[in-house]
Amino acid sequence: MDDEGAYARAGGRLPGDPVPDPGLGDEPQPPPPPAPPPRRRTGYGRAFVHALPVLLIVVAILYDIFTPRYFTAGPLYTAAPLVAAPLYSRRGTALTGVAVVAVVIGLQFGKGVIHYVDSLTELITIATVAVLAVIVNGLVRRSSERLVSVREIAEAAQRAVLPQPAERIAGFEIAVCYEAAQADAFIGGDLYAVQDSARGVRLIVGDVRGKGMGAVAAVAVVIGAFREAAEQEATLEAVAQRLERALAREGTRRDGLDAFEGFTTAVLAELPHGDGTVRIVNRGHPPPLLLYADGTLGPLPARESALPLGMGELGVWPDRAEEVAFPGGATLLLYTDGLTEARDAKGEFYDPQARLAGRVFPHPTTLLDTLAEDVRRHSGGGMADDMALLAVRRPRRGDHDHCHEP
């Protein structure tokens, strides 16, 4: 793809956007058109469901009042506390049951049928269901508490395996973002890590084949090996080879590569202290993007193809780090294929290069927040794969709050 043509076609703006986002550029921008009002259908639906026990009681009362005395709305009275059980608190469920029993007794007195066997049986049945509803409510509350505990454990596991890097390392501004494709999921097969070393700041973003605990175990192995290698190895190529050996060793220990997810695509980067360059080793991963201070950007594809990590048995391709200029004010964006595989309703893939062309971001966090929100809009909130993003900005000498690089 011709980069200059892409920049010209993009015109410095996102497709369909009349102006860049306010506050994201160096020049003041006019305010964007007002956003459409948020959808309220979901809120109305939740309110209706929450009010359903009360509505059932009201409908049942009206039915009993406007029908002959031997007609009964017993099923509606019975349903009210059962519907309340998963929706209300224990007290709310109990009050619903008491209200139903009281209403039934009052109506039976009013109709003069409370002394009949059928009416007494109906009353006992409703009272029994009300008690059972309170018991069901207790079980639901316990399940909810256990689910909250599981989520907290998952969050703690993610923080342990993928800790949040510092916002500034060796003068570089750092930001990361992890978006899980599955709702309420916190950890998967995507990974990132940042490690400062004597030879510069070293980064990795990768994607383990597969899902579940096997992928999480592979992520832990890769991250652990990377942190050790980034401190000890003299070159970025040697770091990649260290990761290759770590995966091979773990695969042997777990009785074969197939039992240990197989392979990991990854891109490694090295930002030497103070020389204005970035070195990159790509092992079968989507190419990083380099966003310049003037809004232009370009991909950094590997000149020579290389196999993903963990596939060394299939052939030997020596790693060669590629070096490009990384000037002040530029931002390096590394990502997993969850970004580029996000589809819209028409099945079109998300194109970060086209969507970001012409935009200027003052900080990596702003870039990632904007990018994640744009992907969610593009995919309608239904992403097909997890997405990990890592952005690093080299501040310019005149930037505010600049920490001088060593």
C-alpha positions as a Markdown table, in Angstrom:
| # | Residue | x | y | z |
|---|---|---|---|---|
| 1 | Met | 0.0 | 0.0 | 0.0 |
| 2 | Asp | 1.4 | 3.5 | -1.0 |
| 3 | Asp | 1.7 | 5.4 | 2.3 |
| 4 | Glu | 1.8 | 8.9 | 0.6 |
| 5 | Gly | -1.4 | 8.0 | -1.3 |
| 6 | Ala | -3.0 | 6.8 | 1.8 |
| 7 | Tyr | -2.2 | 10.1 | 3.6 |
| 8 | Ala | -3.5 | 12.1 | 0.6 |
| 9 | Arg | -6.7 | 10.1 | 0.4 |
| 10 | Ala | -7.3 | 10.4 | 4.1 |
| 11 | Gly | -6.9 | 14.1 | 3.9 |
| 12 | Gly | -5.7 | 14.2 | 7.5 |
| 13 | Arg | -9.0 | 13.1 | 8.9 |
| 14 | Leu | -11.0 | 9.9 | 9.6 |
| 15 | Pro | -13.4 | 8.8 | 6.9 |
| 16 | Gly | -16.7 | 10.5 | 7.5 |
| 17 | Asp | -15.3 | 12.9 | 10.2 |
| 18 | Pro | -15.7 | 16.6 | 9.2 |
| 19 | Val | -13.0 | 17.7 | 11.6 |
| 20 | Pro | -10.4 | 16.1 | 13.9 |
| 21 | Asp | -11.4 | 15.4 | 17.4 |
| 22 | Pro | -11.2 | 18.5 | 19.6 |
| 23 | Gly | -8.2 | 18.8 | 21.9 |
| 24 | Leu | -6.3 | 16.0 | 20.0 |
| 25 | Gly | -4.2 | 18.3 | 17.8 |
| 26 | Asp | -1.8 | 21.2 | 18.3 |
| 27 | Glu | -4.2 | 23.7 | 16.8 |
| 28 | Pro | -7.6 | 24.6 | 18.3 |
| 29 | Gln | -10.4 | 22.8 | 16.6 |
| 30 | Pro | -14.1 | 23.7 | 16.2 |
| 31 | Pro | -16.4 | 21.6 | 18.4 |
| 32 | Pro | -17.7 | 18.4 | 16.8 |
| 33 | Pro | -21.4 | 18.0 | 16.0 |
| 34 | Pro | -23.5 | 16.9 | 19.0 |
| 35 | Ala | -23.5 | 13.2 | 19.6 |
| 36 | Pro | -26.8 | 11.4 | 19.1 |
| 37 | Pro | -28.7 | 10.8 | 22.4 |
| 38 | Pro | -27.9 | 7.5 | 24.0 |
| 39 | Arg | -30.3 | 4.6 | 23.5 |
| 40 | Arg | -32.7 | 4.2 | 26.4 |
| 41 | Arg | -34.4 | 1.0 | 25.3 |
| 42 | Thr | -32.2 | -1.0 | 27.7 |
| 43 | Gly | -32.9 | 1.3 | 30.6 |
| 44 | Tyr | -36.7 | 1.1 | 30.0 |
| 45 | Gly | -36.5 | -2.7 | 29.7 |
| 46 | Arg | -34.7 | -3.0 | 33.0 |
| 47 | Ala | -37.2 | -0.7 | 34.7 |
| 48 | Phe | -40.1 | -2.8 | 33.4 |
| 49 | Val | -38.5 | -6.1 | 34.6 |
| 50 | His | -37.8 | -4.6 | 38.0 |
| 51 | Ala | -41.5 | -3.4 | 38.3 |
| 52 | Leu | -42.9 | -6.7 | 37.0 |
| 53 | Pro | -43.8 | -8.2 | 40.5 |
| 54 | Val | -45.8 | -5.1 | 41.3 |
| 55 | Leu | -47.5 | -5.2 | 37.9 |
| 56 | Leu | -48.4 | -8.8 | 38.4 |
| 57 | Ile | -50.0 | -8.0 | 41.8 |
| 58 | Val | -51.9 | -5.0 | 40.3 |
| 59 | Val | -53.2 | -7.1 | 37.3 |
| 60 | Ala | -54.2 | -9.9 | 39.7 |
| 61 | Ile | -56.2 | -7.5 | 41.9 |
| 62 | Leu | -58.0 | -6.0 | 38.9 |
| 63 | Tyr | -58.8 | -9.5 | 37.6 |
| 64 | Asp | -60.3 | -10.5 | 41.0 |
| 65 | Ile | -62.3 | -7.3 | 41.3 |
| 66 | Phe | -63.9 | -7.4 | 37.9 |
| 67 | Thr | -64.6 | -11.1 | 37.6 |
| 68 | Pro | -67.2 | -13.3 | 39.4 |
| 69 | Arg | -66.3 | -14.5 | 42.9 |
| 70 | Tyr | -65.3 | -18.0 | 41.9 |
| 71 | Phe | -62.8 | -16.8 | 39.4 |
| 72 | Thr | -59.2 | -16.4 | 40.8 |
| 73 | Ala | -55.9 | -14.9 | 39.8 |
| 74 | Gly | -53.9 | -17.3 | 41.9 |
| 75 | Pro | -51.3 | -18.0 | 39.2 |
| 76 | Leu | -50.5 | -14.3 | 39.0 |
| 77 | Tyr | -50.2 | -14.0 | 42.8 |
| 78 | Thr | -47.9 | -17.0 | 42.9 |
| 79 | Ala | -45.7 | -15.6 | 40.1 |
| 80 | Ala | -45.1 | -12.3 | 41.8 |
| 81 | Pro | -42.7 | -13.4 | 44.6 |
| 82 | Leu | -41.0 | -15.9 | 42.3 |
| 83 | Val | -40.2 | -13.1 | 39.9 |
| 84 | Ala | -39.1 | -10.8 | 42.8 |
| 85 | Ala | -36.6 | -13.4 | 44.1 |
| 86 | Pro | -33.8 | -12.8 | 41.5 |
| 87 | Leu | -34.5 | -9.1 | 41.2 |
| 88 | Tyr | -35.0 | -7.8 | 44.7 |
| 89 | Ser | -33.2 | -7.9 | 48.0 |
| 90 | Arg | -34.2 | -10.5 | 50.6 |
| 91 | Arg | -36.3 | -7.9 | 52.3 |
| 92 | Gly | -37.9 | -6.8 | 49.1 |
| 93 | Thr | -38.7 | -10.4 | 48.2 |
| 94 | Ala | -40.2 | -11.0 | 51.7 |
| 95 | Leu | -42.3 | -7.8 | 51.5 |
| 96 | Thr | -43.6 | -8.9 | 48.1 |
| 97 | Gly | -44.7 | -12.3 | 49.5 |
| 98 | Val | -46.4 | -10.6 | 52.5 |
| 99 | Ala | -48.1 | -8.2 | 50.2 |
| 100 | Val | -49.4 | -11.0 | 48.0 |
| 101 | Val | -50.7 | -13.0 | 51.0 |
| 102 | Ala | -52.4 | -9.9 | 52.5 |
| 103 | Val | -54.0 | -9.0 | 49.2 |
| 104 | Val | -55.4 | -12.5 | 48.7 |
| 105 | Ile | -56.8 | -12.6 | 52.3 |
| 106 | Gly | -58.4 | -9.2 | 51.9 |
| 107 | Leu | -60.0 | -10.1 | 48.5 |
| 108 | Gln | -61.2 | -13.5 | 49.8 |
| 109 | Phe | -62.9 | -11.8 | 52.8 |
| 110 | Gly | -64.4 | -9.2 | 50.4 |
| 111 | Lys | -65.8 | -11.9 | 48.2 |
| 112 | Gly | -66.9 | -14.0 | 51.2 |
| 113 | Val | -65.1 | -17.1 | 50.0 |
| 114 | Ile | -62.3 | -17.4 | 52.5 |
| 115 | His | -64.1 | -20.3 | 54.4 |
| 116 | Tyr | -64.1 | -22.4 | 51.2 |
| 117 | Val | -61.6 | -25.3 | 50.9 |
| 118 | Asp | -60.5 | -24.1 | 47.5 |
| 119 | Ser | -59.8 | -20.6 | 48.7 |
| 120 | Leu | -57.9 | -21.9 | 51.8 |
| 121 | Thr | -55.8 | -24.2 | 49.5 |
| 122 | Glu | -55.0 | -21.3 | 47.2 |
| 123 | Leu | -53.9 | -19.2 | 50.2 |
| 124 | Ile | -51.7 | -21.9 | 51.6 |
| 125 | Thr | -50.1 | -22.4 | 48.1 |
| 126 | Ile | -49.3 | -18.7 | 47.7 |
| 127 | Ala | -47.9 | -18.4 | 51.2 |
| 128 | Thr | -45.7 | -21.5 | 50.5 |
| 129 | Val | -44.4 | -20.0 | 47.3 |
| 130 | Ala | -43.7 | -16.7 | 49.0 |
| 131 | Val | -41.5 | -18.6 | 51.6 |
| 132 | Leu | -39.7 | -20.5 | 48.8 |
| 133 | Ala | -39.1 | -17.2 | 47.0 |
| 134 | Val | -37.2 | -15.9 | 50.0 |
| 135 | Ile | -35.1 | -19.1 | 50.0 |
| 136 | Val | -34.4 | -18.7 | 46.3 |
| 137 | Asn | -33.4 | -15.1 | 46.8 |
| 138 | Gly | -30.8 | -16.3 | 49.3 |
| 139 | Leu | -29.4 | -18.8 | 46.9 |
| 140 | Val | -29.2 | -16.2 | 44.1 |
| 141 | Arg | -27.4 | -13.7 | 46.4 |
| 142 | Arg | -24.8 | -16.4 | 47.3 |
| 143 | Ser | -24.2 | -17.2 | 43.6 |
| 144 | Ser | -23.8 | -13.5 | 42.9 |
| 145 | Glu | -21.3 | -13.1 | 45.7 |
| 146 | Arg | -19.3 | -16.0 | 44.4 |
| 147 | Leu | -19.4 | -14.5 | 40.9 |
| 148 | Val | -18.0 | -11.2 | 42.3 |
| 149 | Ser | -15.3 | -13.2 | 44.0 |
| 150 | Val | -14.4 | -15.0 | 40.8 |
| 151 | Arg | -14.2 | -11.7 | 39.0 |
| 152 | Glu | -11.9 | -10.2 | 41.6 |
| 153 | Ile | -9.7 | -13.2 | 41.4 |
| 154 | Ala | -9.6 | -12.9 | 37.6 |
| 155 | Glu | -8.7 | -9.2 | 37.9 |
| 156 | Ala | -5.9 | -10.0 | 40.4 |
| 157 | Ala | -4.6 | -12.7 | 38.0 |
| 158 | Gln | -4.5 | -10.3 | 35.2 |
| 159 | Arg | -2.6 | -7.7 | 37.3 |
| 160 | Ala | -0.1 | -10.4 | 38.2 |
| 161 | Val | 0.5 | -11.7 | 34.7 |
| 162 | Leu | 0.1 | -8.4 | 32.9 |
| 163 | Pro | 1.0 | -5.7 | 35.4 |
| 164 | Gln | 0.3 | -2.1 | 34.4 |
| 165 | Pro | 3.6 | -0.4 | 33.4 |
| 166 | Ala | 4.6 | 3.0 | 34.7 |
| 167 | Glu | 3.3 | 5.9 | 32.7 |
| 168 | Arg | 6.8 | 7.2 | 32.2 |
| 169 | Ile | 9.9 | 5.0 | 31.8 |
| 170 | Ala | 13.3 | 6.5 | 30.9 |
| 171 | Gly | 11.7 | 9.6 | 29.5 |
| 172 | Phe | 9.2 | 7.8 | 27.3 |
| 173 | Glu | 5.4 | 8.1 | 27.9 |
| 174 | Ile | 3.8 | 4.7 | 28.1 |
| 175 | Ala | 0.1 | 3.5 | 27.9 |
| 176 | Val | -1.5 | 0.1 | 27.6 |
| 177 | Cys | -5.0 | -1.2 | 27.0 |
| 178 | Tyr | -6.5 | -4.6 | 27.1 |
| 179 | Glu | -10.0 | -5.3 | 25.7 |
| 180 | Ala | -11.5 | -8.8 | 26.1 |
| 181 | Ala | -13.8 | -10.1 | 23.4 |
| 182 | Gln | -15.8 | -12.0 | 25.9 |
| 183 | Ala | -18.0 | -10.1 | 28.3 |
| 184 | Asp | -16.7 | -10.1 | 31.9 |
| 185 | Ala | -13.5 | -11.7 | 30.8 |
| 186 | Phe | -10.3 | -10.2 | 32.2 |
| 187 | Ile | -7.5 | -12.3 | 30.8 |
| 188 | Gly | -6.7 | -14.2 | 27.7 |
| 189 | Gly | -4.0 | -15.0 | 25.2 |
| 190 | Asp | -2.9 | -11.5 | 24.4 |
| 191 | Leu | 0.1 | -10.0 | 26.2 |
| 192 | Tyr | 2.3 | -7.0 | 26.6 |
| 193 | Ala | 5.3 | -6.0 | 28.7 |
| 194 | Val | 7.7 | -3.1 | 29.1 |
| 195 | Gln | 11.1 | -3.4 | 30.6 |
| 196 | Asp | 13.9 | -0.8 | 31.1 |
| 197 | Ser | 17.4 | -2.1 | 30.7 |
| 198 | Ala | 21.0 | -0.8 | 30.3 |
| 199 | Arg | 20.6 | -0.9 | 26.5 |
| 200 | Gly | 17.2 | 0.9 | 26.3 |
| 201 | Val | 13.5 | 0.4 | 27.0 |
| 202 | Arg | 12.4 | -3.0 | 25.6 |
| 203 | Leu | 8.8 | -3.8 | 24.7 |
| 204 | Ile | 6.8 | -6.8 | 23.6 |
| 205 | Val | 3.2 | -7.3 | 22.4 |
| 206 | Gly | 2.1 | -10.8 | 21.4 |
| 207 | Asp | -0.8 | -13.1 | 20.8 |
| 208 | Val | -0.8 | -16.8 | 22.0 |
| 209 | Arg | -2.6 | -19.2 | 19.8 |
| 210 | Gly | -5.7 | -20.6 | 21.6 |
| 211 | Lys | -7.8 | -19.6 | 24.5 |
| 212 | Gly | -8.4 | -20.6 | 28.1 |
| 213 | Met | -6.0 | -21.5 | 30.8 |
| 214 | Gly | -3.5 | -23.0 | 28.4 |
| 215 | Ala | -3.1 | -19.6 | 26.7 |
| 216 | Val | -2.8 | -17.9 | 30.0 |
| 217 | Ala | 0.0 | -20.3 | 31.0 |
| 218 | Ala | 1.8 | -19.5 | 27.8 |
| 219 | Val | 1.4 | -15.8 | 28.4 |
| 220 | Ala | 3.0 | -16.2 | 31.8 |
| 221 | Val | 5.9 | -18.1 | 30.3 |
| 222 | Val | 6.5 | -15.5 | 27.6 |
| 223 | Ile | 6.3 | -12.5 | 30.0 |
| 224 | Gly | 8.6 | -14.2 | 32.5 |
| 225 | Ala | 11.2 | -15.1 | 29.9 |
| 226 | Phe | 11.0 | -11.6 | 28.3 |
| 227 | Arg | 11.6 | -9.7 | 31.6 |
| 228 | Glu | 14.6 | -11.8 | 32.3 |
| 229 | Ala | 16.0 | -11.7 | 28.8 |
| 230 | Ala | 15.4 | -8.0 | 28.4 |
| 231 | Glu | 17.7 | -7.4 | 31.4 |
| 232 | Gln | 20.4 | -9.8 | 30.5 |
| 233 | Glu | 20.7 | -10.1 | 26.7 |
| 234 | Ala | 22.9 | -7.7 | 24.7 |
| 235 | Thr | 20.7 | -7.5 | 21.6 |
| 236 | Leu | 17.0 | -7.6 | 20.7 |
| 237 | Glu | 17.6 | -10.6 | 18.5 |
| 238 | Ala | 19.0 | -12.5 | 21.5 |
| 239 | Val | 15.9 | -11.6 | 23.5 |
| 240 | Ala | 13.7 | -13.2 | 20.7 |
| 241 | Gln | 15.9 | -16.3 | 20.7 |
| 242 | Arg | 15.6 | -16.5 | 24.5 |
| 243 | Leu | 11.8 | -16.5 | 24.2 |
| 244 | Glu | 12.0 | -19.2 | 21.5 |
| 245 | Arg | 14.0 | -21.5 | 23.8 |
| 246 | Ala | 11.6 | -20.8 | 26.8 |
| 247 | Leu | 8.6 | -21.8 | 24.8 |
| 248 | Ala | 10.4 | -24.9 | 23.4 |
| 249 | Arg | 11.4 | -25.9 | 26.9 |
| 250 | Glu | 7.9 | -25.4 | 28.3 |
| 251 | Gly | 6.4 | -27.4 | 25.4 |
| 252 | Thr | 8.8 | -30.3 | 26.1 |
| 253 | Arg | 7.9 | -30.2 | 29.8 |
| 254 | Arg | 4.2 | -30.3 | 29.0 |
| 255 | Asp | 4.6 | -33.2 | 26.6 |
| 256 | Gly | 4.7 | -31.5 | 23.3 |
| 257 | Leu | 4.0 | -28.2 | 21.7 |
| 258 | Asp | 0.4 | -29.0 | 20.9 |
| 259 | Ala | -0.3 | -29.5 | 24.5 |
| 260 | Phe | 1.1 | -26.0 | 25.2 |
| 261 | Glu | -0.9 | -23.9 | 22.7 |
| 262 | Gly | 1.8 | -24.2 | 19.9 |
| 263 | Phe | 3.1 | -20.7 | 19.0 |
| 264 | Thr | 3.0 | -17.1 | 19.8 |
| 265 | Thr | 3.1 | -14.2 | 17.3 |
| 266 | Ala | 5.0 | -11.3 | 18.8 |
| 267 | Val | 6.7 | -8.0 | 17.9 |
| 268 | Leu | 9.6 | -6.8 | 20.1 |
| 269 | Ala | 10.9 | -3.3 | 20.1 |
| 270 | Glu | 13.9 | -1.6 | 21.7 |
| 271 | Leu | 14.2 | 2.1 | 22.3 |
| 272 | Pro | 17.8 | 3.0 | 23.0 |
| 273 | His | 18.4 | 5.7 | 25.5 |
| 274 | Gly | 18.7 | 9.1 | 23.8 |
| 275 | Asp | 19.5 | 8.2 | 20.1 |
| 276 | Gly | 16.1 | 8.8 | 18.5 |
| 277 | Thr | 15.7 | 5.4 | 16.9 |
| 278 | Val | 13.6 | 2.2 | 17.5 |
| 279 | Arg | 14.7 | -1.3 | 16.7 |
| 280 | Ile | 12.1 | -3.9 | 15.9 |
| 281 | Val | 12.0 | -7.7 | 15.6 |
| 282 | Asn | 8.8 | -9.1 | 14.2 |
| 283 | Arg | 7.9 | -12.8 | 14.7 |
| 284 | Gly | 4.8 | -13.2 | 12.5 |
| 285 | His | 2.8 | -10.3 | 14.2 |
| 286 | Pro | 0.9 | -7.4 | 12.7 |
| 287 | Pro | 3.4 | -4.6 | 12.0 |
| 288 | Pro | 3.5 | -1.6 | 14.4 |
| 289 | Leu | 2.4 | 1.9 | 13.4 |
| 290 | Leu | 4.5 | 5.0 | 13.8 |
| 291 | Leu | 2.5 | 8.1 | 14.3 |
| 292 | Tyr | 4.4 | 11.4 | 13.7 |
| 293 | Ala | 3.8 | 14.7 | 15.4 |
| 294 | Asp | 2.4 | 16.2 | 12.2 |
| 295 | Gly | -0.4 | 13.6 | 11.9 |
| 296 | Thr | 1.2 | 11.4 | 9.3 |
| 297 | Leu | 1.8 | 7.8 | 10.0 |
| 298 | Gly | 3.1 | 4.6 | 8.5 |
| 299 | Pro | 3.4 | 0.9 | 9.2 |
| 300 | Leu | 6.7 | -0.7 | 10.1 |
| 301 | Pro | 6.5 | -4.0 | 8.3 |
| 302 | Ala | 9.2 | -6.6 | 8.6 |
| 303 | Arg | 11.5 | -6.7 | 5.5 |
| 304 | Glu | 12.0 | -10.4 | 6.0 |
| 305 | Ser | 9.3 | -12.8 | 7.1 |
| 306 | Ala | 9.9 | -14.8 | 10.3 |
| 307 | Leu | 8.1 | -17.6 | 12.0 |
| 308 | Pro | 6.1 | -17.0 | 15.2 |
| 309 | Leu | 7.8 | -17.9 | 18.5 |
| 310 | Gly | 7.6 | -21.6 | 19.4 |
| 311 | Met | 7.9 | -22.8 | 15.8 |
| 312 | Gly | 11.7 | -23.0 | 15.6 |
| 313 | Glu | 11.5 | -26.7 | 14.8 |
| 314 | Leu | 10.0 | -25.9 | 11.4 |
| 315 | Gly | 13.0 | -24.0 | 10.2 |
| 316 | Val | 15.7 | -21.5 | 11.1 |
| 317 | Trp | 15.3 | -17.9 | 10.2 |
| 318 | Pro | 17.9 | -15.7 | 11.9 |
| 319 | Asp | 16.3 | -12.7 | 13.6 |
| 320 | Arg | 17.4 | -9.3 | 12.3 |
| 321 | Ala | 16.4 | -6.2 | 14.1 |
| 322 | Glu | 15.3 | -3.4 | 11.8 |
| 323 | Glu | 16.1 | 0.2 | 12.8 |
| 324 | Val | 14.0 | 3.3 | 12.0 |
| 325 | Ala | 14.0 | 6.9 | 13.2 |
| 326 | Phe | 11.8 | 7.6 | 16.2 |
| 327 | Pro | 11.8 | 11.5 | 16.4 |
| 328 | Gly | 10.5 | 13.6 | 19.3 |
| 329 | Gly | 6.7 | 13.9 | 19.3 |
| 330 | Ala | 6.2 | 10.5 | 17.5 |
| 331 | Thr | 4.2 | 7.6 | 19.0 |
| 332 | Leu | 4.9 | 3.9 | 18.4 |
| 333 | Leu | 1.7 | 1.8 | 18.4 |
| 334 | Leu | 1.9 | -2.0 | 18.9 |
| 335 | Tyr | -1.3 | -4.0 | 18.8 |
| 336 | Thr | -2.7 | -7.5 | 18.4 |
| 337 | Asp | -4.9 | -8.8 | 15.6 |
| 338 | Gly | -8.0 | -8.2 | 17.7 |
| 339 | Leu | -7.7 | -4.6 | 16.4 |
| 340 | Thr | -7.5 | -5.4 | 12.7 |
| 341 | Glu | -10.0 | -8.3 | 12.8 |
| 342 | Ala | -12.8 | -6.2 | 14.3 |
| 343 | Arg | -15.6 | -6.1 | 11.8 |
| 344 | Asp | -18.6 | -3.9 | 11.3 |
| 345 | Ala | -22.1 | -4.9 | 10.4 |
| 346 | Lys | -21.1 | -5.1 | 6.7 |
| 347 | Gly | -18.2 | -7.5 | 7.5 |
| 348 | Glu | -15.5 | -4.8 | 6.8 |
| 349 | Phe | -12.3 | -5.1 | 8.9 |
| 350 | Tyr | -11.1 | -2.2 | 11.0 |
| 351 | Asp | -8.2 | -0.4 | 9.4 |
| 352 | Pro | -6.2 | 1.5 | 12.0 |
| 353 | Gln | -3.9 | 3.1 | 9.5 |
| 354 | Ala | -6.8 | 4.8 | 7.6 |
| 355 | Arg | -8.7 | 5.6 | 10.8 |
| 356 | Leu | -5.8 | 7.3 | 12.5 |
| 357 | Ala | -4.3 | 9.2 | 9.5 |
| 358 | Gly | -4.1 | 12.9 | 10.1 |
| 359 | Arg | -4.9 | 12.8 | 13.8 |
| 360 | Val | -2.5 | 14.1 | 16.5 |
| 361 | Phe | -2.6 | 12.8 | 20.0 |
| 362 | Pro | -0.9 | 14.6 | 22.9 |
| 363 | His | -0.4 | 11.5 | 25.0 |
| 364 | Pro | -0.4 | 7.7 | 24.4 |
| 365 | Thr | -3.4 | 7.3 | 26.8 |
| 366 | Thr | -5.5 | 9.7 | 24.6 |
| 367 | Leu | -4.5 | 7.6 | 21.6 |
| 368 | Leu | -5.5 | 4.3 | 23.1 |
| 369 | Asp | -8.7 | 5.6 | 24.7 |
| 370 | Thr | -9.8 | 7.1 | 21.3 |
| 371 | Leu | -8.7 | 3.9 | 19.4 |
| 372 | Ala | -10.5 | 1.5 | 21.8 |
| 373 | Glu | -13.8 | 3.6 | 21.6 |
| 374 | Asp | -13.5 | 3.8 | 17.8 |
| 375 | Val | -13.1 | 0.0 | 17.6 |
| 376 | Arg | -16.1 | -0.6 | 19.8 |
| 377 | Arg | -18.2 | 1.7 | 17.6 |
| 378 | His | -17.0 | 0.0 | 14.5 |
| 379 | Ser | -17.8 | -3.5 | 15.7 |
| 380 | Gly | -21.0 | -2.6 | 17.5 |
| 381 | Gly | -19.4 | -3.7 | 20.8 |
| 382 | Gly | -19.1 | -7.3 | 19.6 |
| 383 | Met | -15.4 | -8.0 | 19.0 |
| 384 | Ala | -14.3 | -11.3 | 17.7 |
| 385 | Asp | -11.0 | -11.5 | 19.5 |
| 386 | Asp | -9.2 | -10.0 | 22.4 |
| 387 | Met | -7.2 | -6.8 | 21.7 |
| 388 | Ala | -4.0 | -5.6 | 23.4 |
| 389 | Leu | -2.6 | -2.1 | 22.6 |
| 390 | Leu | 0.7 | -0.6 | 23.7 |
| 391 | Ala | 1.7 | 3.0 | 22.8 |
| 392 | Val | 5.0 | 4.7 | 23.5 |
| 393 | Arg | 5.6 | 8.4 | 22.8 |
| 394 | Arg | 9.0 | 10.1 | 22.7 |
| 395 | Pro | 8.4 | 13.6 | 24.1 |
| 396 | Arg | 9.8 | 16.6 | 22.3 |
| 397 | Arg | 12.4 | 18.7 | 24.0 |
| 398 | Gly | 9.9 | 21.6 | 24.5 |
| 399 | Asp | 7.1 | 19.5 | 25.9 |
| 400 | His | 5.7 | 20.4 | 29.3 |
| 401 | Asp | 6.6 | 18.1 | 32.3 |
| 402 | His | 9.4 | 16.6 | 30.1 |
| 403 | Cys | 11.7 | 14.3 | 31.9 |
| 404 | His | 15.2 | 14.4 | 30.4 |
| 405 | Glu | 16.3 | 11.2 | 28.9 |
| 406 | Pro | 19.5 | 9.7 | 30.2 |
